[in-house]
Amino acid sequence: MKQITILEDDSDIREICTFLFIQEGYLVNGFRDITSFINAGTKPDIFLLDIMLPDGDGRAVCNDLKSDARYLKIPVVMMSAHQDRNSVMKGCAADDFVEKPFDIDNLLKRIANLVA
């Protein structure tokens, strides 16, 4: 079973994503802030990270993951309603970017392609 870790402070978005990915057969770990995310120390098949978080910037989390040998090969997908793809991809080493609001089918397909 594939595992996804979601770092998203908006509880509605986090719950919707959790439900969708469980329906697709993923094991889901969801976190609302960077502190709880780091303390959990999960090692999933893919990370889905929001940018604007209550205790920091998801791009910094992405760069920390991509600079750590334990997580280097795990895909990271960033998502934001306030940033565009170019600025996000320049600011971190993410594998993909999804703009909010997102198309559910498109999100599921992009995640599936990265963990295939």
C-alpha positions in Angstrom: 0.0 0.0 0.0 1.4 3.4 -1.0 1.7 6.0 1.7 1.2 9.8 1.4 2.0 12.4 4.0 -0.1 15.6 3.7 1.1 18.9 5.4 -1.9 21.3 5.2 -3.1 23.7 7.8 -6.6 24.1 6.4 -8.6 21.2 8.0 -11.2 21.1 5.3 -8.6 20.6 2.5 -6.6 18.2 4.7 -9.8 16.1 5.4 -10.9 16.1 1.7 -7.4 15.1 0.6 -7.3 12.4 3.2 -10.6 11.0 2.2 -9.7 11.1 -1.5 -6.4 9.3 -1.1 -7.9 6.7 1.3 -10.5 6.0 -1.5 -7.6 5.5 -3.9 -5.9 3.0 -1.6 -3.3 5.1 0.1 -2.3 5.1 3.7 -2.5 8.8 4.7 -0.7 10.8 7.4 -2.1 14.3 7.8 -0.5 17.2 9.7 -1.6 20.8 10.3 1.8 22.3 11.1 5.5 21.8 10.5 6.2 20.9 14.2 3.8 18.0 14.3 5.0 16.9 10.8 8.7 16.9 11.9 7.9 15.2 15.2 6.1 12.3 13.5 9.1 11.5 11.3 7.0 9.7 8.6 8.7 8.2 5.5 6.0 7.9 2.9 6.1 7.3 -0.8 5.2 10.9 -1.5 4.8 14.3 0.3 2.0 16.8 -0.4 2.9 20.1 1.2 1.1 23.4 1.5 3.3 26.5 1.3 1.7 28.9 3.8 1.7 27.2 7.2 1.1 28.6 10.7 4.6 27.9 11.8 6.6 28.4 8.6 7.0 28.0 4.9 6.4 24.7 3.2 9.1 25.5 0.6 11.7 25.3 3.5 10.3 21.9 4.5 10.6 20.8 0.9 14.2 21.9 0.7 15.0 20.2 4.0 13.5 17.0 2.8 15.3 17.2 -0.5 18.7 17.8 1.2 18.3 14.8 3.6 19.5 11.5 2.1 16.7 9.7 3.8 14.1 11.6 1.9 15.9 12.7 -1.3 14.3 10.3 -3.6 10.7 10.7 -2.3 8.6 13.0 -4.5 7.4 16.3 -3.1 4.3 18.1 -4.5 3.7 21.6 -3.3 0.3 23.3 -3.3 -0.8 26.9 -2.8 -3.6 29.3 -3.6 -1.3 32.3 -3.3 1.7 31.4 -5.3 2.3 30.6 -9.0 4.1 27.5 -10.3 7.2 29.4 -11.5 7.9 31.1 -8.2 7.3 27.9 -6.2 9.5 25.8 -8.4 12.3 28.4 -8.2 12.0 28.6 -4.4 12.3 24.9 -3.7 13.2 21.5 -5.2 9.7 20.2 -5.5 8.8 17.5 -8.1 5.5 19.2 -8.9 3.1 22.0 -8.0 -0.7 22.1 -7.7 -2.6 25.3 -7.6 -5.6 25.6 -5.2 -8.4 25.2 -5.8 -7.3 22.0 -7.5 -9.2 19.7 -9.8 -9.5 16.4 -7.8 -9.0 14.1 -10.8 -5.9 16.0 -11.9 -4.4 15.9 -8.3 -5.0 12.2 -8.0 -3.5 11.5 -11.4 -0.4 13.7 -10.8 0.2 12.0 -7.4 -0.3 8.5 -8.9 2.2 9.3 -11.7 4.9 10.3 -9.2 4.5 7.2 -7.1 4.2 4.7 -10.0 
